[in-house]
Amino acid sequence: MDVNDIRRTIRCRVEEGEFTLLYLWITFRANGGVACRTSLYAFVHGLHPLSNNDTLVLGSVVQI
């Protein structure tokens, strides 16, 4: 799973209005992700990595 694909997909879907980053974080947490909201936002913008598990959860949430 390529983290750049996940970031790109999230940014595109947010820009298109499919969901907000807050909704993404809530869904991510509901599916087993443990990163805080700030870490998730930083990941989306390429400023901070996520753990392998959180990356897998996030990829499944956005269905990469």
Secondary structure, DSSP 8 states (H G I E B T S, - for coil): --HHHHHHHHHHHHHTTS--HHHHHHHHHHTT----HHHHHHHHTTSS---HHHHHHHHHHTT-
